[in-house]
Amino acid sequence: MGAESLDDEETPALTTGRAAEFLGVRPAFLRSLDAGRMVRPERSAGGHRRWTRRQLALAARIRELFDEGLTLTAAAMVVTLQDEVALITRQRDQAHDELERTRRELSRVQRELAAAREEQTVRPVPSARTHRACGPGVPTTALRPPLPTPPPQRTPST
């Protein structure tokens, strides 16, 4: 194990005795967390527990609640729920930030679209129906072609 892995909070580096010294607890406390499946340290090839920094932080939080009068099981449950709330809060905040970015982008696109529509506005050209080719006194119907005359009807001879 290299020295750089000691900085990793997921590296199982401390024995139960060293971890207990680090936290200021008895080794039996850490063993009880493992036995209760609240914190599960890895095992070395010889079967000895190896604790990570993350696990020790979790054990310290459980110990604080235990010292306040909660059972180990209740303390572990409270810590688990606190972690879940923190995760959901982070996810909500990320979603809120993404929503704000999307709203700003939508607003920008709407402004660009409105500007583009203004540029494309064309003044209406008078149609042929309203155009007065012969002056203002000629009705628009004078510009229409005449209707065809119907063929003469035959009368039956008797």
N, C-alpha and C positions, 0 to 999 in steps of 0.2 A: 504494500500500500504506500503510494507516494505521499509526500507532504501536502500536495495540492488537494488531495482527496479529503484531508482533514477539514478543509474549509467548506466542503459540501455538507449541507445539513441532512442529507440522506445517506451519508456514509456511516455504516455501523462500526463505530470505533471504540466505544467505551464499554468496559466490563460493568457488571452490575455493581461491584464494589466502588469503582471509580465514579460511576454515574450517581450512586447514592451520596458519595462525598461531595460531588459537584452540586447536587440539589440540597444537601443538608438533611437528608432523610436516611432511614435505615434501609439496608438492602431488602429486608422483608417487605417494605412498602412497594418497591419496584417489582418484586416477585409476585405480590398479590395483584398488581395491575396486569401482569402477564397471565396469571392463573385465571383472572376474571375476564380475560380477552378484551380488556379496555385499551391496552397498549401492547402490541405484539412485536418484541424485538427479534431480530434475526438470531440464528444460532451459528456458532463457529463450527469448524470441522469436529472439534472435541465436544460439542453440545452445549457450550457456554453461551449465555445471552450476550449480544452485542447491541448496544443502544445508540441510536442516531441523535443528533442535536434536535431534530424535529420532535422525536419521541420524548426527549427530556423536557422540551418546552411544554408539550402536552401533559406530561406527568406533573410538572410544576403547577400548571393551571388546575389540574385535578386536586393536587395537594392543598392549594389555597382554599378551594371550596370544601374540601374535607376538614380542614382546620376550622372553617366557619360552621361546621356541624352537619354537613350533608354526609350521607353514606358514600362509599366509593362508587357504587353503581349510579346513584343520583348525581354525584359530581361528574362522572364520565358522561352521563346523559346531557347534563347542562352544557358541558364543554362541546359536545357534539352538536347540540342545537345552536349554540353560539356560532360555531363554525359554519353551519348551514345558513344561518341568518346573514352572516358576513358575506358568504358567497353569493347569495341571492341579492343582497344589497349592491355588491359590485356589478353583478349582471344587470340589475335595474339601472344603475348609473351609466353603464356602457350603452344600454339600449336608449336611455334618455339622450346621451351625447350624440348617438347615431341619428336619432330622430331630429335633433336640432340641426345637425349638419344637412340632413335631407330637406328639412324645411327651408334652410337658407338656399340650398341648391334649387329647390322648386321656385322660390321667390325670384331668384336670378333668372331662371329660364322663362318665367312668366313675364318679367320685365323685357327680356330680349325679344320674346314673341310679340309683345305689344308694340315695341319699337319697330320690328320688322313689318308688322301690319300697317303701321302708320306710313312707312316708306312706300308700301305697295298700294296705298289708296290712290285710285285713279278718278279724276273728275269725270262725271257722266257726260257722254257725247250725245247730242240730240239725235233722236231716232228719225228715220225717214218719215214716219207718220206725223211728227210734229214740225218737220222742216217745211218752210213756206217757200217753195221754189218760185212761185209767181207773185210773191208779195203777200202782205198781211191780209189782203181781202179775199184770198182764195181759200175755200175750205179744204181740209185735208182729204175729203172724199174725192175731190177733183183729181187727185193724183192716182186714184185706184183705176185699174183697167175696167172697162165696161163689162157688165154681166152678159153672157151669151143669151140670145133670144131663143125661146123654145120653138121647136118646129110646129108648123100648123097642124091642127087636128083634123082628121078626116071624119066625115060623117057617113054613116052607113047608108047605102042606097037601098031603097025598097023596091 
